[in-house]
Amino acid sequence: MLTTNFAWADLPPSTSLGVTVLQTIYSHKVSDGTTQVFGEVQNNLSSPVNAVTIGVTFMDDNSNQIEYKTGTTLLQVIPAGGKSPFMISSTSPNPSITQVQVKIAGFQSSPDKQQVLQISPGTLQVSDKLSISGTLTNNGAQKSANTKLYLISYDAFQRVVAVGISDPITVGPGANSAFSMTSDSNTRAKSYVILAESDSYQSKLIPVTAAQVISPVIVGNTVITDSNGTSYSAIPLNASMKISSGIQYLLNSTQPFVFYVQIKQFDGRSEFIGKSTGVFLGSQNQTISVDWKPQNAGSYFIETYVWNPDAVPLSSSSSLSLNPIVVK
């Protein structure tokens, strides 16, 4: 199930090596139960680097190592003075992972990549998914092969909280190519940038300034806990549980709402429907909960969504489906 951001630990300070992990790490559980870590690497050197490797240690509450995994930055080459996001996920969906430790594991010096790719983004469509299209121009003298675009979402603390990656395209010298891409949406996202890189070239970071809200409410960060905030890998039968979600309203207006939780069996039959009401007072984030006491053992999945009081959807009608939850 999706969970809120949890702890990061032991991030190294800036070193004489000049390539560092910025202390803006964001980590959360994703729908398959694995832990996903986002962050950025800063190149403080006066020359480009590549093959930047990041090591992530996934730990429990007592800082015991559960898994160690390495990954690379999204950009193959980080220019002098530049930075690149990264995202690394644990291999196993271990609920004991509550902390992460992130360090640079290696890098190499690199030839420069000219920033001759020009991105002209269209309007960002904001819903329970992000979608954007636009035009990519290659101003270089050779073709731009295997060109990928990256849509990066930042929260108010300038942490990377979501990344979308396009399918690779090839653009001839002096030519244009249309692109489109999607990304997961995060209720914490406040700003967006887009960039591109190919085998030969890069673009500059381009802020995405035009956005259109398709569904004005985004639902996410759903957790199931007891009244003390303790979560379970298997939920005890007849225990009083609390299902909580983070909800973000994207418009600057007053809007009453109804938050629904539906727990379903895998044949589609409904086991439980609960609701809670509230009011958005302009653009804001809220956490809202519904109580549930499971009466029958079994495996279920959960849907959460938000309507207005007249039963008009404000979010996707099925904005979140979690991995099976087990009651026993």
C-alpha positions as CSV (number, residue, x, y, z in Angstrom):
1,M,0.0,0.0,0.0
2,L,1.1,3.5,-0.5
3,T,2.6,5.2,2.6
4,T,3.8,8.6,3.4
5,N,7.4,9.6,3.3
6,F,9.5,8.0,6.1
7,A,13.0,8.5,7.5
8,W,16.2,8.9,5.7
9,A,19.5,8.4,7.5
10,D,23.3,9.1,7.4
11,L,23.4,11.1,4.3
12,P,27.1,12.0,3.7
13,P,28.1,15.7,3.8
14,S,29.7,17.3,0.8
15,T,33.1,15.8,0.2
16,S,36.3,16.8,-1.7
17,L,35.3,14.3,-4.4
18,G,32.7,16.9,-5.5
19,V,29.9,14.5,-6.4
20,T,27.3,14.3,-3.6
21,V,23.8,13.2,-2.8
22,L,21.6,16.2,-2.0
23,Q,19.9,15.9,1.4
24,T,16.4,16.0,-0.1
25,I,15.7,12.3,-0.1
26,Y,12.1,11.1,-0.4
27,S,11.0,7.5,0.1
28,H,7.6,5.7,0.2
29,K,5.9,2.4,-0.3
30,V,4.5,1.8,-3.8
31,S,1.5,-0.4,-4.8
32,D,3.6,-3.6,-5.1
33,G,4.9,-3.2,-1.5
34,T,8.4,-2.2,-2.4
35,T,10.1,0.9,-1.1
36,Q,10.9,3.5,-3.7
37,V,13.6,6.2,-3.1
38,F,13.9,9.5,-5.0
39,G,16.7,12.0,-4.8
40,E,19.2,14.1,-6.7
41,V,23.0,14.0,-7.2
42,Q,24.9,17.2,-7.5
43,N,28.1,17.5,-9.6
44,N,30.2,20.2,-7.9
45,L,33.2,19.6,-10.2
46,S,34.3,21.8,-13.1
47,S,34.0,18.9,-15.6
48,P,31.2,16.4,-16.5
49,V,30.8,13.0,-14.9
50,N,29.1,9.8,-15.9
51,A,28.5,6.3,-14.6
52,V,27.3,7.8,-11.3
53,T,26.3,4.9,-9.0
54,I,24.2,5.4,-5.9
55,G,24.1,2.8,-3.1
56,V,20.9,2.6,-1.0
57,T,20.7,0.6,2.2
58,F,17.2,-0.3,3.3
59,M,16.9,-0.6,7.0
60,D,14.4,-1.4,9.8
61,D,13.5,0.8,12.9
62,N,16.8,-0.3,14.6
63,S,19.0,0.5,11.6
64,N,19.5,-3.1,10.8
65,Q,20.2,-3.7,7.1
66,I,17.5,-5.5,5.2
67,E,18.7,-4.9,1.7
68,Y,21.4,-3.1,-0.2
69,K,20.9,-2.0,-3.8
70,T,22.7,0.2,-6.3
71,G,21.4,2.2,-9.1
72,T,22.3,5.1,-11.4
73,T,21.2,8.6,-12.1
74,L,18.5,9.3,-14.7
75,L,21.0,11.3,-16.8
76,Q,23.9,9.4,-18.2
77,V,26.1,12.5,-18.0
78,I,25.8,15.1,-15.3
79,P,27.3,18.4,-16.6
80,A,29.7,20.5,-14.5
81,G,27.8,22.2,-11.8
82,G,24.6,20.3,-12.8
83,K,22.5,17.7,-11.0
84,S,20.4,14.7,-11.9
85,P,17.5,12.8,-10.2
86,F,17.6,9.2,-9.4
87,M,15.0,6.6,-8.3
88,I,15.9,3.2,-6.8
89,S,13.4,0.6,-5.5
90,S,13.9,-2.2,-3.1
91,T,13.8,-5.7,-4.6
92,S,11.5,-7.2,-2.0
93,P,8.2,-5.8,-0.6
94,N,9.4,-5.9,3.0
95,P,7.1,-4.0,5.5
96,S,10.0,-3.8,8.0
97,I,11.8,-1.2,5.8
98,T,11.4,2.1,7.6
99,Q,14.7,3.9,6.9
100,V,17.0,4.4,4.0
101,Q,20.7,5.4,3.8
102,V,21.9,6.8,0.5
103,K,25.5,7.3,-0.6
104,I,27.6,7.8,-3.7
105,A,29.1,4.4,-4.7
106,G,31.2,5.6,-7.7
107,F,31.5,7.8,-10.8
108,Q,33.8,8.6,-13.7
109,S,34.9,11.6,-15.6
110,S,33.1,12.1,-18.9
111,P,33.1,14.0,-22.2
112,D,30.5,16.8,-22.3
113,K,27.1,16.5,-23.9
114,Q,26.0,19.6,-25.8
115,Q,22.7,20.9,-24.5
116,V,21.3,21.4,-28.0
117,L,17.9,19.6,-27.5
118,Q,15.1,22.2,-27.2
119,I,11.8,21.2,-25.5
120,S,8.6,23.0,-26.1
121,P,6.2,21.5,-23.6
122,G,2.4,21.7,-23.9
123,T,0.0,22.0,-21.0
124,L,0.4,19.5,-18.2
125,Q,-2.8,17.5,-17.6
126,V,-3.1,17.0,-13.8
127,S,-5.3,14.2,-12.5
128,D,-4.5,10.9,-10.6
129,K,-1.9,10.7,-13.4
130,L,0.2,13.4,-15.0
131,S,0.2,13.7,-18.8
132,I,2.1,16.0,-21.1
133,S,2.9,16.3,-24.7
134,G,5.0,18.8,-26.8
135,T,7.7,19.2,-29.4
136,L,11.4,18.2,-29.2
137,T,13.8,20.0,-31.5
138,N,17.3,18.7,-32.3
139,N,19.6,21.7,-32.9
140,G,22.7,19.5,-33.2
141,A,24.6,18.5,-36.3
142,Q,23.9,14.8,-35.9
143,K,20.9,12.7,-35.1
144,S,19.7,12.4,-31.5
145,A,19.2,8.7,-31.0
146,N,17.5,7.0,-28.1
147,T,16.2,10.3,-26.8
148,K,14.3,10.0,-23.5
149,L,12.4,12.8,-21.8
150,Y,11.9,13.0,-18.0
151,L,9.0,14.7,-16.2
152,I,10.1,15.4,-12.6
153,S,7.8,16.4,-9.8
154,Y,9.0,18.4,-6.8
155,D,7.3,19.1,-3.5
156,A,7.5,22.3,-1.5
157,F,10.9,21.2,0.0
158,Q,12.4,20.7,-3.5
159,R,12.4,16.9,-3.0
160,V,11.8,14.7,-6.1
161,V,8.5,12.9,-5.4
162,A,7.7,11.4,-8.8
163,V,9.4,10.8,-12.2
164,G,7.9,10.0,-15.6
165,I,10.0,8.6,-18.4
166,S,9.0,8.7,-22.1
167,D,9.6,6.0,-24.7
168,P,12.9,6.6,-26.6
169,I,12.6,8.6,-29.9
170,T,15.2,9.5,-32.6
171,V,15.3,13.0,-34.0
172,G,17.3,13.9,-37.0
173,P,19.7,16.9,-37.1
174,G,17.7,20.2,-37.3
175,A,14.4,18.2,-37.1
176,N,11.4,18.3,-34.8
177,S,9.6,15.4,-33.2
178,A,6.3,15.2,-31.2
179,F,6.5,13.5,-27.8
180,S,4.0,12.5,-25.1
181,M,4.5,11.0,-21.7
182,T,2.8,10.1,-18.4
183,S,3.9,10.0,-14.8
184,D,2.5,9.0,-11.5
185,S,1.0,11.9,-9.6
186,N,1.9,12.7,-6.0
187,T,-0.2,14.7,-3.7
188,R,2.9,16.6,-2.4
189,A,3.9,17.8,-5.9
190,K,4.1,21.6,-6.2
191,S,6.3,22.2,-9.3
192,Y,7.4,20.3,-12.4
193,V,10.4,20.3,-14.8
194,I,11.1,18.4,-17.9
195,L,14.5,17.5,-19.5
196,A,15.8,15.3,-22.3
197,E,18.9,13.3,-23.0
198,S,20.0,11.1,-26.0
199,D,23.1,9.2,-26.8
200,S,24.7,12.4,-28.0
201,Y,22.9,15.4,-26.6
202,Q,21.0,16.8,-23.7
203,S,18.5,19.6,-23.0
204,K,18.5,22.2,-20.2
205,L,16.0,21.9,-17.4
206,I,12.7,23.4,-18.6
207,P,10.1,24.4,-16.0
208,V,6.5,23.3,-16.8
209,T,4.4,26.4,-16.2
210,A,1.1,25.6,-17.8
211,A,-1.1,23.1,-16.1
212,Q,-4.8,22.1,-16.4
213,V,-6.6,20.2,-13.7
214,I,-8.7,17.3,-15.0
215,S,-9.8,15.9,-11.7
216,P,-9.4,18.6,-9.0
217,V,-8.7,16.0,-6.2
218,I,-5.7,13.6,-6.0
219,V,-6.0,10.7,-3.5
220,G,-2.9,8.9,-2.3
221,N,-0.6,7.9,0.6
222,T,-3.2,5.4,1.9
223,V,-2.3,3.5,5.1
224,I,-4.2,1.0,7.3
225,T,-3.3,1.2,11.0
226,D,-4.8,0.6,14.4
227,S,-5.8,3.6,16.6
228,N,-2.2,3.9,17.8
229,G,-0.9,4.2,14.3
230,T,0.6,0.7,14.1
231,S,0.4,-1.0,10.7
232,Y,0.1,-4.7,10.0
233,S,1.2,-7.1,7.3
234,A,-1.9,-9.1,8.2
235,I,-4.9,-7.4,9.8
236,P,-6.4,-9.1,12.9
237,L,-10.1,-10.2,12.6
238,N,-12.5,-8.0,14.5
239,A,-9.8,-5.4,15.3
240,S,-10.7,-1.7,15.0
241,M,-8.7,-0.3,12.1
242,K,-8.3,3.1,10.5
243,I,-8.0,3.6,6.8
244,S,-6.4,7.0,6.1
245,S,-5.5,8.8,2.8
246,G,-3.8,12.0,1.9
247,I,-6.0,14.1,-0.4
248,Q,-5.0,17.2,-2.3
249,Y,-7.3,19.8,-3.7
250,L,-5.9,21.6,-6.7
251,L,-8.3,24.5,-7.1
252,N,-8.4,27.8,-5.1
253,S,-12.1,27.6,-4.1
254,T,-14.3,26.2,-1.3
255,Q,-15.5,22.7,-1.9
256,P,-17.4,20.3,0.4
257,F,-16.5,16.7,-0.3
258,V,-17.2,13.1,0.6
259,F,-14.3,10.6,1.0
260,Y,-15.3,7.0,0.2
261,V,-13.4,3.8,1.1
262,Q,-14.6,0.6,-0.6
263,I,-13.1,-2.8,0.4
264,K,-13.8,-5.5,-2.2
265,Q,-13.4,-9.2,-2.5
266,F,-11.6,-10.3,-5.6
267,D,-14.7,-11.4,-7.4
268,G,-15.9,-7.7,-7.2
269,R,-18.3,-8.1,-4.3
270,S,-18.2,-5.3,-1.8
271,E,-17.2,-6.2,1.7
272,F,-17.3,-2.7,3.2
273,I,-18.2,0.8,2.2
274,G,-17.3,3.7,4.5
275,K,-17.3,7.5,4.1
276,S,-16.2,10.7,5.8
277,T,-17.0,14.3,4.9
278,G,-15.0,17.4,4.9
279,V,-14.5,20.8,3.2
280,F,-11.6,22.1,1.1
281,L,-10.9,25.8,1.9
282,G,-8.9,26.6,-1.3
283,S,-5.9,24.6,-2.6
284,Q,-4.7,22.4,0.3
285,N,-3.7,18.9,1.4
286,Q,-5.6,17.0,4.1
287,T,-5.5,13.6,5.7
288,I,-8.8,11.9,6.2
289,S,-9.8,8.6,7.7
290,V,-12.6,6.0,7.8
291,D,-12.9,3.4,10.6
292,W,-13.3,-0.3,9.7
293,K,-13.7,-3.4,11.8
294,P,-13.2,-6.5,9.6
295,Q,-15.8,-9.2,10.2
296,N,-14.6,-11.9,7.8
297,A,-11.2,-13.4,7.2
298,G,-9.9,-13.3,3.6
299,S,-7.9,-11.3,1.1
300,Y,-9.3,-8.0,-0.2
301,F,-8.3,-4.9,-2.1
302,I,-9.2,-1.2,-1.4
303,E,-10.5,1.6,-3.6
304,T,-10.6,5.2,-2.3
305,Y,-12.1,8.2,-4.1
306,V,-13.7,11.6,-3.5
307,W,-17.1,12.9,-4.7
308,N,-18.9,16.1,-4.0
309,P,-22.1,15.9,-1.9
310,D,-24.2,15.6,-5.2
311,A,-22.3,12.4,-6.1
312,V,-20.2,14.1,-8.8
313,P,-16.7,12.6,-8.8
314,L,-13.9,15.0,-7.8
315,S,-11.2,12.4,-8.2
316,S,-10.8,9.3,-10.4
317,S,-13.6,7.0,-9.6
318,S,-11.1,4.3,-8.7
319,S,-8.1,6.4,-7.8
320,L,-6.2,3.8,-5.8
321,S,-6.1,0.0,-5.8
322,L,-3.8,-1.5,-3.2
323,N,-2.1,-4.9,-3.2
324,P,-4.2,-7.6,-1.5
325,I,-4.8,-7.0,2.2
326,V,-5.1,-10.1,4.4
327,V,-7.5,-10.4,7.3
328,K,-7.0,-13.4,9.6
